[in-house]
Amino acid sequence: MVVKIGSSSVATADGLVHTAALDALAAEIATLRSEGYRVVVVTSGAIAVGWRSLATADERPTDSVTLQAVAALGQHRLMRHWDDALGARRMAAGQVLMAPLDFVHRRQYLHVRRTLERLLELGVVPVVNENDTVADEEIRFGDNDRLAALVAHLVRAQLLVVLTDTPGLYTGDPRRTAGASLIEEVLYIDQELERAAGGPGSAVGSGGMASKLAAAKIATWSGVEVVIADAARPGVLAAAAHGVAGVGTRFRPDRRRLPARKLWIAFAVGASGTVVVDDGARRALTERGTSLLLVGVRDASGSFGADDAVEIAGEDGAVFAKGLTRLSMEQVVAWAGHRSDELPDGVSAEVVHRDDLVILQ
């Protein structure tokens, strides 16, 4: 099981570590371990705790350089509290700091997997966080929700529990919509559900329900069940693990199981541009699983070179796929719509090979 706990549950509004919450979670982890579960924790809160340690009345910063500096102050303080909470129940905490690079190169990806698995074999509770101090991409694109989902795939978890300050996903924003009700089970994530998730939530953290829904999408697409639940609910982890109804919002695994490489393409690497294709190419990609050829391309935008990630959109502008391009943007624009026999030597007819392509809808 991978358990992710957000900043709003780890830290109070003024940046103090919520020691009672960490103690309660450590007690639950101890109970699960006695039942045979192996637990990985993904924790937020380093920036909130670090900003508090500066004893300033200023609002929390938003620029990445300051966030990195503040994370350096908060990370070891946060880890000390985790070590105390787990240590009080005779469990060892192992700090693991991760960055996007860990999901980019297969050799590094497998190395991190082996390290986490060895920690679990040794009886250690891995406590994972973004390497905020140096990995500015993680700060710029958000939060530990996505990281937790990728870690769940990495360790081949059966369950990802995302703990937050709300009971789960609602049919609407309960703060603004009268009669909004808890969604207890989700079989698949569609655009209507994504709209219901809304935007950012707490001022303490960097994510919101939309971020958690995106994490659920990553995890379910890799065959992992997900529960989004209230961190303050007593016995929340056991209830999630034992399938108790109403513990939160439970997301069933998708019938497809994306391999690690395609999961990385879909969710872990940022797109450097967009390639627009005609309706014929769209049908070929989505229905027949073909590669994307120049003959089906209408236009391209952005700034990308060979091996960069690009989004693929239809003529209506809606993005429906993502992949690694074999051509630069200049080549795509220059030869869009051309057949292979019309191309000069050295220019591939393939823009994105099907092995490097993920259909997102």
VOMAR-300790 format. One record per residue (C-alpha): residue number from 1; x, y, z. Coordinates in steps of 0.2 Angstrom, whole numbers, plus 5000, padded with zeros to 4 digits. Layout:
rec num NUM&u X&v Y&w Z
...
This chain:
rec num 1&u 5000&v 5000&w 5000
rec num 2&u 5006&v 5018&w 4996
rec num 3&u 4999&v 5031&w 5008
rec num 4&u 5000&v 5049&w 5003
rec num 5&u 4996&v 5063&w 5016
rec num 6&u 4994&v 5081&w 5011
rec num 7&u 5001&v 5097&w 5018
rec num 8&u 4984&v 5102&w 5025
rec num 9&u 4985&v 5086&w 5036
rec num 10&u 5003&v 5086&w 5040
rec num 11&u 5004&v 5104&w 5045
rec num 12&u 4993&v 5117&w 5053
rec num 13&u 4987&v 5133&w 5045
rec num 14&u 5002&v 5142&w 5053
rec num 15&u 5015&v 5129&w 5047
rec num 16&u 5017&v 5119&w 5063
rec num 17&u 5019&v 5100&w 5061
rec num 18&u 5002&v 5092&w 5066
rec num 19&u 5010&v 5079&w 5077
rec num 20&u 4994&v 5071&w 5083
rec num 21&u 4990&v 5067&w 5065
rec num 22&u 5007&v 5059&w 5062
rec num 23&u 5005&v 5049&w 5078
rec num 24&u 4988&v 5043&w 5073
rec num 25&u 4994&v 5038&w 5055
rec num 26&u 5010&v 5029&w 5062
rec num 27&u 4998&v 5019&w 5074
rec num 28&u 4988&v 5014&w 5059
rec num 29&u 5003&v 5009&w 5049
rec num 30&u 5009&v 4998&w 5063
rec num 31&u 4992&v 4989&w 5064
rec num 32&u 4993&v 4986&w 5045
rec num 33&u 5010&v 4980&w 5046
rec num 34&u 5005&v 4967&w 5059
rec num 35&u 4992&v 4961&w 5046
rec num 36&u 5006&v 4958&w 5033
rec num 37&u 5004&v 4975&w 5023
rec num 38&u 5020&v 4983&w 5017
rec num 39&u 5017&v 5002&w 5017
rec num 40&u 5026&v 5016&w 5008
rec num 41&u 5022&v 5034&w 5014
rec num 42&u 5022&v 5049&w 5003
rec num 43&u 5022&v 5065&w 5013
rec num 44&u 5020&v 5083&w 5009
rec num 45&u 5023&v 5098&w 5021
rec num 46&u 5041&v 5102&w 5019
rec num 47&u 5038&v 5119&w 5012
rec num 48&u 5024&v 5123&w 5024
rec num 49&u 5035&v 5118&w 5039
rec num 50&u 5051&v 5127&w 5032
rec num 51&u 5042&v 5143&w 5029
rec num 52&u 5036&v 5143&w 5047
rec num 53&u 5054&v 5140&w 5053
rec num 54&u 5058&v 5157&w 5046
rec num 55&u 5046&v 5165&w 5059
rec num 56&u 5040&v 5178&w 5046
rec num 57&u 5023&v 5185&w 5044
rec num 58&u 5024&v 5186&w 5025
rec num 59&u 5013&v 5176&w 5014
rec num 60&u 5019&v 5159&w 5008
rec num 61&u 5030&v 5163&w 4993
rec num 62&u 5026&v 5157&w 4975
rec num 63&u 5042&v 5159&w 4966
rec num 64&u 5052&v 5142&w 4963
rec num 65&u 5069&v 5148&w 4970
rec num 66&u 5061&v 5153&w 4986
rec num 67&u 5051&v 5137&w 4987
rec num 68&u 5067&v 5127&w 4985
rec num 69&u 5076&v 5136&w 4998
rec num 70&u 5061&v 5135&w 5010
rec num 71&u 5060&v 5116&w 5007
rec num 72&u 5078&v 5114&w 5012
rec num 73&u 5074&v 5121&w 5029
rec num 74&u 5058&v 5111&w 5031
rec num 75&u 5063&v 5094&w 5024
rec num 76&u 5074&v 5088&w 5039
rec num 77&u 5062&v 5096&w 5052
rec num 78&u 5047&v 5086&w 5044
rec num 79&u 5057&v 5070&w 5043
rec num 80&u 5062&v 5071&w 5061
rec num 81&u 5044&v 5071&w 5066
rec num 82&u 5040&v 5056&w 5055
rec num 83&u 5055&v 5047&w 5063
rec num 84&u 5048&v 5051&w 5080
rec num 85&u 5031&v 5045&w 5076
rec num 86&u 5036&v 5029&w 5068
rec num 87&u 5050&v 5026&w 5080
rec num 88&u 5038&v 5027&w 5095
rec num 89&u 5030&v 5011&w 5087
rec num 90&u 5047&v 5002&w 5084
rec num 91&u 5047&v 5006&w 5066
rec num 92&u 5061&v 5013&w 5056
rec num 93&u 5058&v 5028&w 5044
rec num 94&u 5069&v 5028&w 5028
rec num 95&u 5069&v 5045&w 5019
rec num 96&u 5068&v 5044&w 5000
rec num 97&u 5069&v 5060&w 4990
rec num 98&u 5063&v 5059&w 4972
rec num 99&u 5064&v 5070&w 4956
rec num 100&u 5057&v 5068&w 4939
rec num 101&u 5073&v 5061&w 4933
rec num 102&u 5070&v 5045&w 4943
rec num 103&u 5055&v 5041&w 4931
rec num 104&u 5063&v 5046&w 4915
rec num 105&u 5078&v 5034&w 4912
rec num 106&u 5073&v 5016&w 4914
rec num 107&u 5090&v 5011&w 4922
rec num 108&u 5087&v 5024&w 4936
rec num 109&u 5068&v 5019&w 4937
rec num 110&u 5073&v 5001&w 4941
rec num 111&u 5087&v 5006&w 4953
rec num 112&u 5074&v 5016&w 4963
rec num 113&u 5062&v 5002&w 4963
rec num 114&u 5075&v 4990&w 4969
rec num 115&u 5080&v 5002&w 4983
rec num 116&u 5062&v 5004&w 4989
rec num 117&u 5059&v 4985&w 4988
rec num 118&u 5075&v 4982&w 4999
rec num 119&u 5069&v 4995&w 5012
rec num 120&u 5052&v 4986&w 5013
rec num 121&u 5061&v 4969&w 5015
rec num 122&u 5072&v 4976&w 5029
rec num 123&u 5056&v 4981&w 5038
rec num 124&u 5058&v 5000&w 5035
rec num 125&u 5044&v 5012&w 5031
rec num 126&u 5050&v 5022&w 5016
rec num 127&u 5045&v 5040&w 5018
rec num 128&u 5045&v 5048&w 5001
rec num 129&u 5045&v 5066&w 4996
rec num 130&u 5049&v 5077&w 4981
rec num 131&u 5067&v 5082&w 4980
rec num 132&u 5060&v 5100&w 4981
rec num 133&u 5077&v 5108&w 4984
rec num 134&u 5084&v 5104&w 4967
rec num 135&u 5069&v 5098&w 4957
rec num 136&u 5061&v 5114&w 4952
rec num 137&u 5051&v 5105&w 4939
rec num 138&u 5041&v 5095&w 4953
rec num 139&u 5038&v 5112&w 4961
rec num 140&u 5032&v 5120&w 4945
rec num 141&u 5020&v 5107&w 4940
rec num 142&u 5013&v 5104&w 4957
rec num 143&u 5013&v 5091&w 4971
rec num 144&u 5015&v 5074&w 4979
rec num 145&u 4998&v 5068&w 4972
rec num 146&u 5006&v 5063&w 4955
rec num 147&u 5022&v 5057&w 4964
rec num 148&u 5012&v 5045&w 4975
rec num 149&u 5003&v 5038&w 4960
rec num 150&u 5020&v 5035&w 4951
rec num 151&u 5027&v 5027&w 4966
rec num 152&u 5012&v 5016&w 4968
rec num 153&u 5016&v 5010&w 4950
rec num 154&u 5034&v 5009&w 4954
rec num 155&u 5032&v 4997&w 4969
rec num 156&u 5018&v 4988&w 4960
rec num 157&u 5006&v 4992&w 4974
rec num 158&u 4988&v 4985&w 4976
rec num 159&u 4981&v 5001&w 4984
rec num 160&u 4985&v 5020&w 4984
rec num 161&u 4977&v 5029&w 4998
rec num 162&u 4977&v 5048&w 4996
rec num 163&u 4973&v 5057&w 5013
rec num 164&u 4967&v 5074&w 5012
rec num 165&u 4956&v 5086&w 5023
rec num 166&u 4939&v 5081&w 5014
rec num 167&u 4930&v 5065&w 5015
rec num 168&u 4933&v 5062&w 4996
rec num 169&u 4926&v 5068&w 4979
rec num 170&u 4909&v 5076&w 4979
rec num 171&u 4897&v 5079&w 4965
rec num 172&u 4901&v 5097&w 4966
rec num 173&u 4911&v 5109&w 4977
rec num 174&u 4902&v 5106&w 4994
rec num 175&u 4908&v 5124&w 4999
rec num 176&u 4898&v 5132&w 4985
rec num 177&u 4885&v 5119&w 4979
rec num 178&u 4870&v 5115&w 4990
rec num 179&u 4866&v 5096&w 4990
rec num 180&u 4883&v 5091&w 4984
rec num 181&u 4885&v 5072&w 4989
rec num 182&u 4900&v 5061&w 4991
rec num 183&u 4904&v 5050&w 4976
rec num 184&u 4908&v 5033&w 4985
rec num 185&u 4914&v 5023&w 4969
rec num 186&u 4921&v 5027&w 4952
rec num 187&u 4923&v 5014&w 4939
rec num 188&u 4931&v 5026&w 4926
rec num 189&u 4937&v 5044&w 4926
rec num 190&u 4928&v 5054&w 4912
rec num 191&u 4929&v 5073&w 4908
rec num 192&u 4913&v 5076&w 4918
rec num 193&u 4921&v 5069&w 4934
rec num 194&u 4936&v 5080&w 4930
rec num 195&u 4926&v 5095&w 4929
rec num 196&u 4917&v 5091&w 4946
rec num 197&u 4934&v 5090&w 4954
rec num 198&u 4937&v 5109&w 4953
rec num 199&u 4953&v 5118&w 4956
rec num 200&u 4966&v 5120&w 4971
rec num 201&u 4960&v 5118&w 4988
rec num 202&u 4970&v 5123&w 5004
rec num 203&u 4982&v 5137&w 5005
rec num 204&u 4994&v 5126&w 5015
rec num 205&u 4997&v 5114&w 5000
rec num 206&u 5000&v 5115&w 4982
rec num 207&u 4986&v 5103&w 4976
rec num 208&u 4967&v 5101&w 4976
rec num 209&u 4954&v 5088&w 4972
rec num 210&u 4959&v 5090&w 4953
rec num 211&u 4976&v 5085&w 4957
rec num 212&u 4970&v 5070&w 4967
rec num 213&u 4959&v 5065&w 4953
rec num 214&u 4974&v 5066&w 4941
rec num 215&u 4984&v 5055&w 4953
rec num 216&u 4969&v 5043&w 4953
rec num 217&u 4969&v 5042&w 4934
rec num 218&u 4988&v 5038&w 4934
rec num 219&u 4986&v 5025&w 4947
rec num 220&u 4971&v 5016&w 4940
rec num 221&u 4978&v 5016&w 4922
rec num 222&u 4992&v 5006&w 4930
rec num 223&u 4981&v 4994&w 4938
rec num 224&u 4981&v 5001&w 4956
rec num 225&u 4965&v 5004&w 4966
rec num 226&u 4964&v 5021&w 4974
rec num 227&u 4955&v 5028&w 4989
rec num 228&u 4953&v 5047&w 4992
rec num 229&u 4948&v 5049&w 5010
rec num 230&u 4949&v 5061&w 5025
rec num 231&u 4965&v 5060&w 5035
rec num 232&u 4956&v 5064&w 5051
rec num 233&u 4944&v 5049&w 5050
rec num 234&u 4949&v 5036&w 5064
rec num 235&u 4955&v 5020&w 5056
rec num 236&u 4955&v 5027&w 5039
rec num 237&u 4969&v 5016&w 5032
rec num 238&u 4962&v 4999&w 5038
rec num 239&u 4945&v 5004&w 5032
rec num 240&u 4952&v 5008&w 5015
rec num 241&u 4962&v 4992&w 5015
rec num 242&u 4948&v 4981&w 5020
rec num 243&u 4936&v 4988&w 5007
rec num 244&u 4924&v 4997&w 5020
rec num 245&u 4910&v 5006&w 5010
rec num 246&u 4909&v 5025&w 5012
rec num 247&u 4927&v 5027&w 5018
rec num 248&u 4929&v 5039&w 5005
rec num 249&u 4929&v 5039&w 4986
rec num 250&u 4936&v 5022&w 4979
rec num 251&u 4942&v 5021&w 4961
rec num 252&u 4942&v 5004&w 4953
rec num 253&u 4958&v 5000&w 4942
rec num 254&u 4955&v 5003&w 4924
rec num 255&u 4954&v 4988&w 4912
rec num 256&u 4970&v 4993&w 4903
rec num 257&u 4987&v 4992&w 4912
rec num 258&u 4999&v 5004&w 4905
rec num 259&u 5017&v 4998&w 4905
rec num 260&u 5029&v 5010&w 4914
rec num 261&u 5036&v 5018&w 4899
rec num 262&u 5019&v 5023&w 4892
rec num 263&u 5014&v 5029&w 4910
rec num 264&u 5029&v 5040&w 4910
rec num 265&u 5025&v 5047&w 4893
rec num 266&u 5007&v 5050&w 4898
rec num 267&u 5010&v 5058&w 4915
rec num 268&u 5028&v 5061&w 4920
rec num 269&u 5035&v 5071&w 4906
rec num 270&u 5030&v 5088&w 4901
rec num 271&u 5024&v 5091&w 4883
rec num 272&u 5035&v 5103&w 4872
rec num 273&u 5022&v 5106&w 4859
rec num 274&u 5006&v 5101&w 4850
rec num 275&u 5003&v 5092&w 4834
rec num 276&u 4986&v 5094&w 4825
rec num 277&u 4980&v 5079&w 4815
rec num 278&u 4965&v 5077&w 4803
rec num 279&u 4950&v 5066&w 4807
rec num 280&u 4957&v 5051&w 4797
rec num 281&u 4973&v 5051&w 4807
rec num 282&u 4964&v 5052&w 4823
rec num 283&u 4953&v 5037&w 4819
rec num 284&u 4969&v 5027&w 4814
rec num 285&u 4977&v 5031&w 4830
rec num 286&u 4962&v 5028&w 4842
rec num 287&u 4954&v 5014&w 4833
rec num 288&u 4968&v 5004&w 4824
rec num 289&u 4983&v 5008&w 4835
rec num 290&u 4994&v 5015&w 4821
rec num 291&u 5009&v 5026&w 4821
rec num 292&u 5006&v 5045&w 4817
rec num 293&u 5012&v 5049&w 4800
rec num 294&u 5016&v 5066&w 4792
rec num 295&u 5002&v 5063&w 4779
rec num 296&u 4989&v 5065&w 4793
rec num 297&u 4997&v 5080&w 4801
rec num 298&u 4989&v 5097&w 4799
rec num 299&u 5000&v 5109&w 4809
rec num 300&u 5011&v 5109&w 4824
rec num 301&u 5016&v 5122&w 4837
rec num 302&u 5027&v 5124&w 4852
rec num 303&u 5046&v 5121&w 4852
rec num 304&u 5051&v 5103&w 4851
rec num 305&u 5065&v 5092&w 4844
rec num 306&u 5067&v 5073&w 4841
rec num 307&u 5063&v 5063&w 4856
rec num 308&u 5053&v 5077&w 4865
rec num 309&u 5035&v 5074&w 4871
rec num 310&u 5021&v 5082&w 4861
rec num 311&u 5002&v 5082&w 4863
rec num 312&u 4991&v 5076&w 4849
rec num 313&u 4975&v 5086&w 4845
rec num 314&u 4961&v 5084&w 4833
rec num 315&u 4955&v 5098&w 4821
rec num 316&u 4944&v 5103&w 4835
rec num 317&u 4958&v 5107&w 4846
rec num 318&u 4955&v 5094&w 4859
rec num 319&u 4970&v 5084&w 4865
rec num 320&u 4967&v 5065&w 4863
rec num 321&u 4984&v 5058&w 4864
rec num 322&u 5002&v 5061&w 4869
rec num 323&u 5019&v 5054&w 4862
rec num 324&u 5037&v 5055&w 4859
rec num 325&u 5041&v 5063&w 4842
rec num 326&u 5054&v 5057&w 4830
rec num 327&u 5055&v 5074&w 4821
rec num 328&u 5057&v 5092&w 4826
rec num 329&u 5043&v 5105&w 4825
rec num 330&u 5052&v 5113&w 4810
rec num 331&u 5052&v 5096&w 4801
rec num 332&u 5034&v 5093&w 4805
rec num 333&u 5028&v 5110&w 4799
rec num 334&u 5038&v 5109&w 4783
rec num 335&u 5032&v 5092&w 4778
rec num 336&u 5014&v 5091&w 4786
rec num 337&u 5002&v 5082&w 4774
rec num 338&u 5015&v 5074&w 4763
rec num 339&u 5016&v 5055&w 4759
rec num 340&u 5032&v 5045&w 4762
rec num 341&u 5036&v 5045&w 4743
rec num 342&u 5036&v 5064&w 4744
rec num 343&u 5049&v 5066&w 4758
rec num 344&u 5067&v 5070&w 4755
rec num 345&u 5081&v 5057&w 4761
rec num 346&u 5083&v 5058&w 4780
rec num 347&u 5065&v 5064&w 4784
rec num 348&u 5055&v 5050&w 4792
rec num 349&u 5037&v 5048&w 4788
rec num 350&u 5033&v 5043&w 4806
rec num 351&u 5030&v 5058&w 4818
rec num 352&u 5026&v 5047&w 4833
rec num 353&u 5029&v 5028&w 4833
rec num 354&u 5014&v 5018&w 4841
rec num 355&u 5026&v 5011&w 4854
rec num 356&u 5029&v 5029&w 4860
rec num 357&u 5011&v 5034&w 4859
rec num 358&u 4997&v 5034&w 4872
rec num 359&u 4979&v 5038&w 4869
rec num 360&u 4972&v 5049&w 4883
rec num 361&u 4954&v 5048&w 4881
